Amino acid sequence: MKVKEIIEHLKNNYDEDDSVVIAWWDKESFNPDLVNNPSLNWESACYRMDDIDWHDTHDKITDALQTWLEVEQ
């Protein structure tokens, strides 16, 4: 996803005072041999990430929130 698309999505869907959880990774955060492989189109790969099942990531964030809540009590 392009940064400009993220900004537009946030502007259209959230109040500027809302708090949201956002996670992102840029190309430099991955193994260079993988992302610089001529057979991989990085731009296309970014868009294909929308098709990934992000359920596990959501579950991990939920678990972390639950742990922090338990620690605070």
Rosetta blueprint (number, residue, H / E / L):
1 M L
2 K L
3 V H
4 K H
5 E H
6 I H
7 I H
8 E H
9 H H
10 L H
11 K H
12 N H
13 N H
14 Y L
15 D L
16 E L
17 D L
18 D L
19 S L
20 V L
21 V L
22 I L
23 A L
24 W L
25 W L
26 D L
27 K H
28 E H
29 S H
30 F L
31 N L
32 P H
33 D H
34 L H
35 V H
36 N L
37 N L
38 P L
39 S L
40 L L
41 N L
42 W H
43 E H
44 S H
45 A H
46 C H
47 Y H
48 R H
49 M H
50 D H
51 D H
52 I L
53 D L
54 W L
55 H H
56 D H
57 T H
58 H H
59 D H
60 K H
61 I H
62 T H
63 D H
64 A H
65 L H
66 Q H
67 T H
68 W H
69 L H
70 E H
71 V H
72 E H
73 Q L
